[in-house]
């Protein structure tokens, strides 16, 4: 079985079923993502008096997007700190080697 072969699956999100054609390589991630969305929907519905699924789905989308953005920011900050350390190290080596 080739991981790029197509597979027809049904994903359930917010009590709606979505038929999808995906690769075998994508299947596990999509099923996991749909479970995480449903868990988050349940948490929002339990925590807040929300009657409209659209509002709950919008909050889920915002939550997932903000997590992705935060990871990007964290990686960027870590990268910038590493560059700063390398620049200071390079400057220190230049000082030592120029003596």
Biopython code that builds the backbone (N, CA, C, O; Angstrom):
import numpy as np
from Bio.PDB.StructureBuilder import StructureBuilder

atoms = [
    (1, "UNK", "N", (0.832, -1.176, 0.000)),
    (1, "UNK", "CA", (0.000, 0.000, 0.000)),
    (1, "UNK", "C", (0.882, 1.247, 0.000)),
    (1, "UNK", "O", (1.717, 1.417, 0.888)),
    (2, "UNK", "N", (0.704, 2.093, -0.965)),
    (2, "UNK", "CA", (1.460, 3.334, -1.108)),
    (2, "UNK", "C", (0.828, 4.413, -0.222)),
    (2, "UNK", "O", (-0.389, 4.591, -0.275)),
    (3, "UNK", "N", (1.611, 5.146, 0.596)),
    (3, "UNK", "CA", (1.037, 6.187, 1.454)),
    (3, "UNK", "C", (0.346, 7.298, 0.680)),
    (3, "UNK", "O", (-0.442, 8.049, 1.253)),
    (4, "UNK", "N", (0.629, 7.415, -0.620)),
    (4, "UNK", "CA", (-0.011, 8.452, -1.432)),
    (4, "UNK", "C", (-1.277, 7.963, -2.128)),
    (4, "UNK", "O", (-1.928, 8.734, -2.833)),
    (5, "UNK", "N", (-1.639, 6.674, -1.937)),
    (5, "UNK", "CA", (-2.890, 6.166, -2.500)),
    (5, "UNK", "C", (-4.064, 6.897, -1.872)),
    (5, "UNK", "O", (-4.002, 7.322, -0.718)),
    (6, "UNK", "N", (-5.124, 7.036, -2.635)),
    (6, "UNK", "CA", (-6.307, 7.758, -2.165)),
    (6, "UNK", "C", (-7.231, 6.836, -1.365)),
    (6, "UNK", "O", (-7.353, 5.646, -1.654)),
    (7, "UNK", "N", (-7.864, 7.411, -0.371)),
    (7, "UNK", "CA", (-8.756, 6.698, 0.520)),
    (7, "UNK", "C", (-9.968, 7.583, 0.773)),
    (7, "UNK", "O", (-9.822, 8.781, 1.020)),
    (8, "UNK", "N", (-11.164, 7.001, 0.713)),
    (8, "UNK", "CA", (-12.381, 7.771, 1.014)),
    (8, "UNK", "C", (-12.739, 7.527, 2.470)),
    (8, "UNK", "O", (-12.918, 6.388, 2.902)),
    (9, "UNK", "N", (-12.842, 8.638, 3.230)),
    (9, "UNK", "CA", (-13.187, 8.539, 4.646)),
    (9, "UNK", "C", (-14.314, 9.513, 4.948)),
    (9, "UNK", "O", (-14.635, 10.391, 4.147)),
    (10, "UNK", "N", (-14.904, 9.336, 6.120)),
    (10, "UNK", "CA", (-15.914, 10.276, 6.599)),
    (10, "UNK", "C", (-15.431, 10.807, 7.942)),
    (10, "UNK", "O", (-15.112, 10.042, 8.853)),
    (11, "UNK", "N", (-15.385, 12.120, 8.044)),
    (11, "UNK", "CA", (-14.951, 12.793, 9.265)),
    (11, "UNK", "C", (-16.165, 13.499, 9.859)),
    (11, "UNK", "O", (-16.919, 14.165, 9.149)),
    (12, "UNK", "N", (-16.342, 13.347, 11.156)),
    (12, "UNK", "CA", (-17.451, 13.993, 11.837)),
    (12, "UNK", "C", (-16.926, 15.159, 12.661)),
    (12, "UNK", "O", (-16.018, 15.008, 13.479)),
    (13, "UNK", "N", (-17.520, 16.324, 12.426)),
    (13, "UNK", "CA", (-17.178, 17.525, 13.193)),
    (13, "UNK", "C", (-18.481, 18.238, 13.535)),
    (13, "UNK", "O", (-19.275, 18.548, 12.647)),
    (14, "UNK", "N", (-18.695, 18.493, 14.803)),
    (14, "UNK", "CA", (-19.873, 19.221, 15.272)),
    (14, "UNK", "C", (-21.163, 18.569, 14.762)),
    (14, "UNK", "O", (-22.063, 19.248, 14.266)),
    (15, "UNK", "N", (-21.231, 17.275, 14.890)),
    (15, "UNK", "CA", (-22.412, 16.498, 14.503)),
    (15, "UNK", "C", (-22.735, 16.556, 13.010)),
    (15, "UNK", "O", (-23.871, 16.313, 12.602)),
    (16, "UNK", "N", (-21.743, 16.876, 12.217)),
    (16, "UNK", "CA", (-21.896, 16.825, 10.759)),
    (16, "UNK", "C", (-20.839, 15.903, 10.198)),
    (16, "UNK", "O", (-19.708, 15.864, 10.683)),
    (17, "UNK", "N", (-21.213, 15.166, 9.177)),
    (17, "UNK", "CA", (-20.287, 14.222, 8.561)),
    (17, "UNK", "C", (-19.784, 14.825, 7.255)),
    (17, "UNK", "O", (-20.556, 15.322, 6.436)),
    (18, "UNK", "N", (-18.472, 14.766, 7.087)),
    (18, "UNK", "CA", (-17.825, 15.302, 5.894)),
    (18, "UNK", "C", (-17.093, 14.187, 5.178)),
    (18, "UNK", "O", (-16.110, 13.662, 5.700)),
    (19, "UNK", "N", (-17.556, 13.809, 3.981)),
    (19, "UNK", "CA", (-16.823, 12.800, 3.209)),
    (19, "UNK", "C", (-15.592, 13.441, 2.570)),
    (19, "UNK", "O", (-15.678, 14.512, 1.970)),
    (20, "UNK", "N", (-14.469, 12.783, 2.705)),
    (20, "UNK", "CA", (-13.216, 13.313, 2.172)),
    (20, "UNK", "C", (-12.474, 12.231, 1.412)),
    (20, "UNK", "O", (-12.583, 11.046, 1.728)),
    (21, "UNK", "N", (-11.733, 12.642, 0.423)),
    (21, "UNK", "CA", (-10.797, 11.759, -0.253)),
    (21, "UNK", "C", (-9.407, 12.241, 0.116)),
    (21, "UNK", "O", (-9.016, 13.361, -0.211)),
    (22, "UNK", "N", (-8.668, 11.382, 0.802)),
    (22, "UNK", "CA", (-7.358, 11.752, 1.340)),
    (22, "UNK", "C", (-6.360, 10.657, 1.022)),
    (22, "UNK", "O", (-6.725, 9.572, 0.571)),
    (23, "UNK", "N", (-5.096, 10.959, 1.265)),
    (23, "UNK", "CA", (-4.079, 9.911, 1.133)),
    (23, "UNK", "C", (-4.029, 9.130, 2.449)),
    (23, "UNK", "O", (-4.461, 9.620, 3.493)),
    (24, "UNK", "N", (-3.500, 7.919, 2.380)),
    (24, "UNK", "CA", (-3.340, 7.126, 3.603)),
    (24, "UNK", "C", (-2.476, 7.875, 4.604)),
    (24, "UNK", "O", (-2.692, 7.772, 5.812)),
    (25, "UNK", "N", (-1.506, 8.623, 4.115)),
    (25, "UNK", "CA", (-0.602, 9.371, 4.991)),
    (25, "UNK", "C", (-1.335, 10.475, 5.758)),
    (25, "UNK", "O", (-0.904, 10.855, 6.846)),
    (26, "UNK", "N", (-2.437, 10.992, 5.205)),
    (26, "UNK", "CA", (-3.182, 12.082, 5.841)),
    (26, "UNK", "C", (-4.255, 11.585, 6.805)),
    (26, "UNK", "O", (-4.693, 12.328, 7.684)),
    (27, "UNK", "N", (-4.674, 10.346, 6.644)),
    (27, "UNK", "CA", (-5.846, 9.851, 7.374)),
    (27, "UNK", "C", (-5.725, 10.006, 8.887)),
    (27, "UNK", "O", (-6.621, 10.563, 9.522)),
    (28, "UNK", "N", (-4.646, 9.529, 9.461)),
    (28, "UNK", "CA", (-4.500, 9.556, 10.917)),
    (28, "UNK", "C", (-4.554, 10.983, 11.456)),
    (28, "UNK", "O", (-5.217, 11.248, 12.458)),
    (29, "UNK", "N", (-3.857, 11.897, 10.791)),
    (29, "UNK", "CA", (-3.832, 13.292, 11.252)),
    (29, "UNK", "C", (-5.222, 13.917, 11.171)),
    (29, "UNK", "O", (-5.617, 14.660, 12.069)),
    (30, "UNK", "N", (-5.959, 13.628, 10.115)),
    (30, "UNK", "CA", (-7.304, 14.185, 9.977)),
    (30, "UNK", "C", (-8.252, 13.636, 11.030)),
    (30, "UNK", "O", (-9.046, 14.382, 11.604)),
    (31, "UNK", "N", (-8.173, 12.341, 11.286)),
    (31, "UNK", "CA", (-9.042, 11.751, 12.314)),
    (31, "UNK", "C", (-8.691, 12.308, 13.700)),
    (31, "UNK", "O", (-9.581, 12.594, 14.501)),
    (32, "UNK", "N", (-7.414, 12.455, 13.972)),
    (32, "UNK", "CA", (-6.973, 13.026, 15.244)),
    (32, "UNK", "C", (-7.442, 14.475, 15.375)),
    (32, "UNK", "O", (-7.925, 14.883, 16.431)),
    (33, "UNK", "N", (-7.299, 15.239, 14.313)),
    (33, "UNK", "CA", (-7.722, 16.645, 14.341)),
    (33, "UNK", "C", (-9.220, 16.759, 14.578)),
    (33, "UNK", "O", (-9.655, 17.613, 15.350)),
    (34, "UNK", "N", (-10.013, 15.918, 13.934)),
    (34, "UNK", "CA", (-11.468, 16.004, 14.122)),
    (34, "UNK", "C", (-11.838, 15.661, 15.562)),
    (34, "UNK", "O", (-12.759, 16.261, 16.117)),
    (35, "UNK", "N", (-11.137, 14.704, 16.177)),
    (35, "UNK", "CA", (-11.398, 14.376, 17.584)),
    (35, "UNK", "C", (-11.056, 15.553, 18.485)),
    (35, "UNK", "O", (-11.802, 15.870, 19.412)),
    (36, "UNK", "N", (-9.913, 16.208, 18.208)),
    (36, "UNK", "CA", (-9.522, 17.365, 19.015)),
    (36, "UNK", "C", (-10.529, 18.502, 18.875)),
    (36, "UNK", "O", (-10.830, 19.190, 19.850)),
    (37, "UNK", "N", (-11.045, 18.698, 17.674)),
    (37, "UNK", "CA", (-12.056, 19.741, 17.459)),
    (37, "UNK", "C", (-13.304, 19.425, 18.265)),
    (37, "UNK", "O", (-13.845, 20.304, 18.936)),
    (38, "UNK", "N", (-13.770, 18.178, 18.209)),
    (38, "UNK", "CA", (-14.973, 17.809, 18.960)),
    (38, "UNK", "C", (-14.765, 17.939, 20.466)),
    (38, "UNK", "O", (-15.678, 18.356, 21.178)),
    (39, "UNK", "N", (-13.584, 17.591, 20.959)),
    (39, "UNK", "CA", (-13.283, 17.765, 22.387)),
    (39, "UNK", "C", (-13.338, 19.238, 22.757)),
    (39, "UNK", "O", (-13.903, 19.605, 23.787)),
    (40, "UNK", "N", (-12.747, 20.087, 21.909)),
    (40, "UNK", "CA", (-12.747, 21.522, 22.176)),
    (40, "UNK", "C", (-14.166, 22.087, 22.108)),
    (40, "UNK", "O", (-14.530, 22.941, 22.916)),
    (41, "UNK", "N", (-14.966, 21.618, 21.155)),
    (41, "UNK", "CA", (-16.367, 22.053, 21.051)),
    (41, "UNK", "C", (-17.091, 21.733, 22.354)),
    (41, "UNK", "O", (-17.792, 22.583, 22.903)),
    (42, "UNK", "N", (-16.922, 20.514, 22.847)),
    (42, "UNK", "CA", (-17.587, 20.116, 24.091)),
    (42, "UNK", "C", (-17.151, 20.990, 25.260)),
    (42, "UNK", "O", (-17.977, 21.374, 26.089)),
    (43, "UNK", "N", (-15.847, 21.310, 25.333)),
    (43, "UNK", "CA", (-15.354, 22.162, 26.423)),
    (43, "UNK", "C", (-15.965, 23.557, 26.348)),
    (43, "UNK", "O", (-16.363, 24.117, 27.369)),
    (44, "UNK", "N", (-16.043, 24.124, 25.134)),
    (44, "UNK", "CA", (-16.640, 25.452, 24.991)),
    (44, "UNK", "C", (-18.124, 25.424, 25.345)),
    (44, "UNK", "O", (-18.627, 26.345, 25.988)),
    (45, "UNK", "N", (-18.821, 24.378, 24.930)),
    (45, "UNK", "CA", (-20.253, 24.285, 25.229)),
    (45, "UNK", "C", (-20.502, 24.098, 26.718)),
    (45, "UNK", "O", (-21.489, 24.607, 27.249)),
    (46, "UNK", "N", (-19.617, 23.374, 27.399)),
    (46, "UNK", "CA", (-19.761, 23.185, 28.843)),
    (46, "UNK", "C", (-19.401, 24.448, 29.618)),
    (46, "UNK", "O", (-20.020, 24.751, 30.638)),
    (47, "UNK", "N", (-18.412, 25.177, 29.140)),
    (47, "UNK", "CA", (-17.906, 26.341, 29.875)),
    (47, "UNK", "C", (-18.718, 27.611, 29.633)),
    (47, "UNK", "O", (-18.786, 28.478, 30.504)),
    (48, "UNK", "N", (-19.324, 27.725, 28.475)),
    (48, "UNK", "CA", (-20.036, 28.951, 28.112)),
    (48, "UNK", "C", (-21.440, 28.592, 27.641)),
    (48, "UNK", "O", (-21.665, 27.518, 27.083)),
    (49, "UNK", "N", (-22.361, 29.486, 27.869)),
    (49, "UNK", "CA", (-23.737, 29.272, 27.419)),
    (49, "UNK", "C", (-23.832, 29.657, 25.945)),
    (49, "UNK", "O", (-24.320, 30.733, 25.601)),
    (50, "UNK", "N", (-23.364, 28.769, 25.092)),
    (50, "UNK", "CA", (-23.354, 29.040, 23.656)),
    (50, "UNK", "C", (-24.399, 28.151, 23.003)),
    (50, "UNK", "O", (-24.398, 26.933, 23.181)),
    (51, "UNK", "N", (-25.277, 28.768, 22.255)),
    (51, "UNK", "CA", (-26.328, 28.003, 21.597)),
    (51, "UNK", "C", (-26.039, 27.754, 20.130)),
    (51, "UNK", "O", (-26.546, 26.798, 19.544)),
    (52, "UNK", "N", (-25.245, 28.592, 19.553)),
    (52, "UNK", "CA", (-24.997, 28.527, 18.109)),
    (52, "UNK", "C", (-23.691, 27.791, 17.834)),
    (52, "UNK", "O", (-22.631, 28.198, 18.309)),
    (53, "UNK", "N", (-23.769, 26.709, 17.068)),
    (53, "UNK", "CA", (-22.569, 25.940, 16.715)),
    (53, "UNK", "C", (-21.566, 26.797, 15.962)),
    (53, "UNK", "O", (-20.358, 26.586, 16.078)),
    (54, "UNK", "N", (-22.054, 27.761, 15.191)),
    (54, "UNK", "CA", (-21.161, 28.641, 14.434)),
    (54, "UNK", "C", (-20.228, 29.399, 15.377)),
    (54, "UNK", "O", (-19.039, 29.544, 15.097)),
    (55, "UNK", "N", (-20.773, 29.880, 16.495)),
    (55, "UNK", "CA", (-19.953, 30.596, 17.468)),
    (55, "UNK", "C", (-18.908, 29.665, 18.098)),
    (55, "UNK", "O", (-17.756, 30.051, 18.296)),
    (56, "UNK", "N", (-19.327, 28.447, 18.406)),
    (56, "UNK", "CA", (-18.403, 27.483, 18.995)),
    (56, "UNK", "C", (-17.306, 27.134, 18.004)),
    (56, "UNK", "O", (-16.134, 27.065, 18.374)),
    (57, "UNK", "N", (-17.674, 26.914, 16.756)),
    (57, "UNK", "CA", (-16.670, 26.596, 15.736)),
    (57, "UNK", "C", (-15.717, 27.770, 15.513)),
    (57, "UNK", "O", (-14.523, 27.567, 15.293)),
    (58, "UNK", "N", (-16.240, 28.992, 15.570)),
    (58, "UNK", "CA", (-15.379, 30.168, 15.421)),
    (58, "UNK", "C", (-14.370, 30.235, 16.564)),
    (58, "UNK", "O", (-13.205, 30.561, 16.340)),
    (59, "UNK", "N", (-14.807, 29.930, 17.785)),
    (59, "UNK", "CA", (-13.899, 29.945, 18.933)),
    (59, "UNK", "C", (-12.857, 28.828, 18.804)),
    (59, "UNK", "O", (-11.697, 29.023, 19.169)),
    (60, "UNK", "N", (-13.255, 27.672, 18.293)),
    (60, "UNK", "CA", (-12.294, 26.585, 18.065)),
    (60, "UNK", "C", (-11.249, 27.004, 17.037)),
    (60, "UNK", "O", (-10.054, 26.774, 17.221)),
    (61, "UNK", "N", (-11.712, 27.615, 15.963)),
    (61, "UNK", "CA", (-10.779, 28.064, 14.922)),
    (61, "UNK", "C", (-9.797, 29.080, 15.492)),
    (61, "UNK", "O", (-8.600, 29.022, 15.210)),
    (62, "UNK", "N", (-10.304, 30.007, 16.291)),
    (62, "UNK", "CA", (-9.441, 31.009, 16.921)),
    (62, "UNK", "C", (-8.435, 30.353, 17.856)),
    (62, "UNK", "O", (-7.261, 30.723, 17.860)),
    (63, "UNK", "N", (-8.878, 29.393, 18.641)),
    (63, "UNK", "CA", (-7.993, 28.700, 19.573)),
    (63, "UNK", "C", (-6.863, 27.983, 18.835)),
    (63, "UNK", "O", (-5.696, 28.127, 19.200)),
    (64, "UNK", "N", (-7.206, 27.207, 17.793)),
    (64, "UNK", "CA", (-6.183, 26.483, 17.041)),
    (64, "UNK", "C", (-5.244, 27.440, 16.310)),
    (64, "UNK", "O", (-4.034, 27.216, 16.270)),
    (65, "UNK", "N", (-5.797, 28.502, 15.732)),
    (65, "UNK", "CA", (-4.957, 29.467, 15.020)),
    (65, "UNK", "C", (-4.006, 30.175, 15.979)),
    (65, "UNK", "O", (-2.843, 30.403, 15.645)),
    (66, "UNK", "N", (-4.494, 30.523, 17.167)),
    (66, "UNK", "CA", (-3.621, 31.213, 18.125)),
    (66, "UNK", "C", (-2.516, 30.280, 18.622)),
    (66, "UNK", "O", (-1.399, 30.731, 18.872)),
    (67, "UNK", "N", (-2.812, 28.989, 18.770)),
    (67, "UNK", "CA", (-1.775, 28.032, 19.166)),
    (67, "UNK", "C", (-0.691, 27.950, 18.097)),
    (67, "UNK", "O", (0.499, 27.919, 18.411)),
    (68, "UNK", "N", (-1.103, 27.916, 16.846)),
    (68, "UNK", "CA", (-0.149, 27.865, 15.739)),
    (68, "UNK", "C", (0.699, 29.131, 15.697)),
    (68, "UNK", "O", (1.916, 29.065, 15.522)),
    (69, "UNK", "N", (0.053, 30.281, 15.857)),
    (69, "UNK", "CA", (0.782, 31.551, 15.853)),
    (69, "UNK", "C", (1.765, 31.629, 17.016)),
    (69, "UNK", "O", (2.885, 32.112, 16.855)),
    (70, "UNK", "N", (1.342, 31.150, 18.199)),
    (70, "UNK", "CA", (2.219, 31.195, 19.361)),
    (70, "UNK", "C", (3.451, 30.330, 19.139)),
    (70, "UNK", "O", (4.557, 30.715, 19.517)),
    (71, "UNK", "N", (3.266, 29.162, 18.527)),
    (71, "UNK", "CA", (4.407, 28.296, 18.224)),
    (71, "UNK", "C", (5.368, 28.996, 17.262)),
    (71, "UNK", "O", (6.585, 28.903, 17.420)),
    (72, "UNK", "N", (4.824, 29.689, 16.275)),
    (72, "UNK", "CA", (5.652, 30.427, 15.324)),
    (72, "UNK", "C", (6.436, 31.522, 16.030)),
    (72, "UNK", "O", (7.624, 31.708, 15.769)),
    (73, "UNK", "N", (5.770, 32.247, 16.925)),
    (73, "UNK", "CA", (6.430, 33.316, 17.680)),
    (73, "UNK", "C", (7.523, 32.734, 18.570)),
    (73, "UNK", "O", (8.635, 33.259, 18.627)),
    (74, "UNK", "N", (7.195, 31.641, 19.267)),
    (74, "UNK", "CA", (8.178, 31.017, 20.158)),
    (74, "UNK", "C", (9.406, 30.556, 19.389)),
    (74, "UNK", "O", (10.534, 30.745, 19.844)),
    (75, "UNK", "N", (9.192, 29.953, 18.225)),
    (75, "UNK", "CA", (10.321, 29.505, 17.403)),
    (75, "UNK", "C", (11.140, 30.691, 16.935)),
    (75, "UNK", "O", (12.370, 30.635, 16.929)),
    (76, "UNK", "N", (10.470, 31.761, 16.544)),
    (76, "UNK", "CA", (11.152, 32.957, 16.059)),
    (76, "UNK", "C", (11.998, 33.581, 17.167)),
    (76, "UNK", "O", (13.133, 33.993, 16.930)),
    (77, "UNK", "N", (11.440, 33.649, 18.376)),
    (77, "UNK", "CA", (12.184, 34.215, 19.500)),
    (77, "UNK", "C", (13.393, 33.356, 19.824)),
    (77, "UNK", "O", (14.473, 33.878, 20.099)),
    (78, "UNK", "N", (13.217, 32.046, 19.792)),
    (78, "UNK", "CA", (14.329, 31.142, 20.049)),
    (78, "UNK", "C", (15.407, 31.285, 18.994)),
    (78, "UNK", "O", (16.598, 31.261, 19.306)),
    (79, "UNK", "N", (14.993, 31.432, 17.750)),
    (79, "UNK", "CA", (15.935, 31.622, 16.645)),
    (79, "UNK", "C", (16.707, 32.920, 16.838)),
    (79, "UNK", "O", (17.929, 32.950, 16.696)),
    (80, "UNK", "N", (15.993, 33.986, 17.162)),
    (80, "UNK", "CA", (16.652, 35.285, 17.352)),
    (80, "UNK", "C", (17.624, 35.255, 18.528)),
    (80, "UNK", "O", (18.698, 35.853, 18.455)),
    (81, "UNK", "N", (17.265, 34.570, 19.606)),
    (81, "UNK", "CA", (18.170, 34.448, 20.750)),
    (81, "UNK", "C", (19.422, 33.668, 20.363)),
    (81, "UNK", "O", (20.529, 34.022, 20.767)),
    (82, "UNK", "N", (19.245, 32.612, 19.582)),
    (82, "UNK", "CA", (20.394, 31.813, 19.142)),
    (82, "UNK", "C", (21.314, 32.648, 18.257)),
    (82, "UNK", "O", (22.535, 32.574, 18.393)),
    (83, "UNK", "N", (20.745, 33.436, 17.357)),
    (83, "UNK", "CA", (21.554, 34.305, 16.486)),
    (83, "UNK", "C", (22.325, 35.311, 17.326)),
    (83, "UNK", "O", (23.511, 35.540, 17.086)),
    (84, "UNK", "N", (21.662, 35.917, 18.311)),
    (84, "UNK", "CA", (22.330, 36.882, 19.193)),
    (84, "UNK", "C", (23.508, 36.231, 19.931)),
    (84, "UNK", "O", (24.582, 36.823, 20.044)),
    (85, "UNK", "N", (23.294, 35.006, 20.432)),
    (85, "UNK", "CA", (24.378, 34.298, 21.127)),
    (85, "UNK", "C", (25.533, 33.999, 20.181)),
    (85, "UNK", "O", (26.698, 34.125, 20.558)),
    (86, "UNK", "N", (25.209, 33.602, 18.952)),
    (86, "UNK", "CA", (26.274, 33.316, 17.984)),
    (86, "UNK", "C", (27.051, 34.577, 17.626)),
    (86, "UNK", "O", (28.271, 34.528, 17.473)),
    (87, "UNK", "N", (26.364, 35.692, 17.495)),
    (87, "UNK", "CA", (27.045, 36.960, 17.186)),
    (87, "UNK", "C", (27.984, 37.333, 18.328)),
    (87, "UNK", "O", (29.125, 37.729, 18.088)),
    (88, "UNK", "N", (27.510, 37.208, 19.578)),
    (88, "UNK", "CA", (28.371, 37.529, 20.729)),
    (88, "UNK", "C", (29.565, 36.583, 20.799)),
    (88, "UNK", "O", (30.678, 37.011, 21.106)),
    (89, "UNK", "N", (29.344, 35.315, 20.520)),
    (89, "UNK", "CA", (30.426, 34.333, 20.514)),
    (89, "UNK", "C", (31.441, 34.665, 19.428)),
    (89, "UNK", "O", (32.648, 34.583, 19.656)),
    (90, "UNK", "N", (30.955, 35.037, 18.251)),
    (90, "UNK", "CA", (31.839, 35.404, 17.141)),
    (90, "UNK", "C", (32.666, 36.637, 17.508)),
    (90, "UNK", "O", (33.860, 36.696, 17.215)),
    (91, "UNK", "N", (32.035, 37.611, 18.145)),
    (91, "UNK", "CA", (32.753, 38.813, 18.562)),
    (91, "UNK", "C", (33.812, 38.472, 19.610)),
    (91, "UNK", "O", (34.924, 38.998, 19.570)),
    (92, "UNK", "N", (33.463, 37.594, 20.541)),
    (92, "UNK", "CA", (34.433, 37.195, 21.570)),
    (92, "UNK", "C", (35.610, 36.458, 20.941)),
    (92, "UNK", "O", (36.759, 36.694, 21.315)),
    (93, "UNK", "N", (35.339, 35.579, 20.000)),
    (93, "UNK", "CA", (36.429, 34.868, 19.305)),
    (93, "UNK", "C", (37.306, 35.830, 18.534)),
    (93, "UNK", "O", (38.529, 35.688, 18.530)),
    (94, "UNK", "N", (36.700, 36.809, 17.881)),
    (94, "UNK", "CA", (37.491, 37.811, 17.148)),
    (94, "UNK", "C", (38.418, 38.551, 18.111)),
    (94, "UNK", "O", (39.588, 38.771, 17.797)),
    (95, "UNK", "N", (37.904, 38.936, 19.281)),
    (95, "UNK", "CA", (38.731, 39.643, 20.260)),
    (95, "UNK", "C", (39.890, 38.752, 20.717)),
    (95, "UNK", "O", (41.027, 39.217, 20.810)),
    (96, "UNK", "N", (39.619, 37.515, 20.995)),
    (96, "UNK", "CA", (40.663, 36.597, 21.483)),
    (96, "UNK", "C", (41.692, 36.349, 20.395)),
    (96, "UNK", "O", (42.894, 36.369, 20.661)),
    (97, "UNK", "N", (41.236, 36.116, 19.184)),
    (97, "UNK", "CA", (42.167, 35.796, 18.094)),
    (97, "UNK", "C", (42.954, 37.002, 17.606)),
    (97, "UNK", "O", (44.016, 36.832, 17.008)),
    (98, "UNK", "N", (42.473, 38.195, 17.840)),
    (98, "UNK", "CA", (43.173, 39.382, 17.372)),
    (98, "UNK", "C", (44.268, 39.829, 18.341)),
    (98, "UNK", "O", (45.004, 40.767, 18.034)),
    (99, "UNK", "N", (44.391, 39.195, 19.478)),
    (99, "UNK", "CA", (45.428, 39.555, 20.479)),
    (99, "UNK", "C", (46.770, 39.040, 20.066)),
    (99, "UNK", "O", (47.755, 39.244, 20.776)),
]
sb = StructureBuilder()
sb.init_structure("model")
sb.init_model(0)
sb.init_chain("A")
sb.init_seg("    ")
for serial, (resi, resn, name, xyz) in enumerate(atoms, 1):
    if name == "N":
        sb.init_residue(resn, " ", resi, " ")
    sb.init_atom(name, np.array(xyz, "f"), 0.0, 1.0, " ", f" {name:<3s}", serial, name[0])
structure = sb.get_structure()
